């Protein structure tokens, strides 16, 4: 899920063939074959911003939402079976529910600090030319609040509203004569530029827990809608204003192992998550969906402690042109 070649645009009176005129902050594969002059007309700017919006929506989904938390991913950006995009995600989420277990209404807060890095080497348009190098770095800080409602003991329904700030920096090396001639005139507008984005995200999630002795089974469902707006940019043409949707379905099992380690009861938590992406982020030809299959080893200390326990685990991610893994450390507060 990283930068690509640009979009097809109509010819202008003075044409200079530009395969990725405003590759910009795009991190998803975009169509080849753009033509423009040194001063891009409004139709080209509008199409560029459509691609930037798609890219930004994809980045904020991975940095603000509970998707692949921390790990490494690869993406087949051209759909030809080769993984040519490298993605690294580091995310530190935390959540806390106030009140006592069993209360019908409990305030709930969450926070996240995330970093998304991707790299891509678009091939030279001149045979034998050195490939360019493109890198995107995005850092996110977000916070959300809401209320957990438990109409019955087994059911929890949590509406939340999140506000997040994301800084995206895009670096591009012009390593061949083609990109130096056709891309470099748009430096600082489409290449080697940055943008600050605010994300507003209402969400609703529900989970139901079934118990069989000491083992529990929990299906969950969650929908979040992300509205992105740019608040500042080093580019004179970037304008982010678009939205995406995210639907996640979970199933996890918690079962004790019957052993203790340093006064912590050991348990296992296998899980599976399906994530479906809608709207602008899906339009970007990035991953439309992916599955995550994982296993955590849990260390439970007891409800009378501030930190009730923690977990260590890993998972495998596979989906639409996307593969990778995640490593996780969790705290039960």
URTA-V21862 format. One record per run of one state. SS is the DSSP state (H for helix, E for strand, - for the rest). FROM is the first residue (numbers start at 1). LEN is the number of residues. If there is no record, write none. Layout:
<<SS | FROM | LEN> <SS | FROM | LEN>>
This chain:
<<- | 1 | 15> <E | 16 | 3> <- | 19 | 15> <E | 34 | 3> <- | 37 | 5> <H | 42 | 23> <- | 65 | 6> <E | 71 | 5> <- | 76 | 9> <E | 85 | 13> <- | 98 | 7> <E | 105 | 16> <- | 121 | 12> <E | 133 | 17> <- | 150 | 5> <E | 155 | 19> <- | 174 | 3> <H | 177 | 6> <- | 183 | 1> <H | 184 | 3> <E | 187 | 1> <- | 188 | 3> <E | 191 | 1> <- | 192 | 1> <E | 193 | 20> <- | 213 | 2> <E | 215 | 19> <- | 234 | 7> <E | 241 | 21> <- | 262 | 2> <E | 264 | 16> <H | 280 | 4> <- | 284 | 5> <E | 289 | 12> <- | 301 | 8> <E | 309 | 11> <- | 320 | 2> <E | 322 | 11> <- | 333 | 1>>
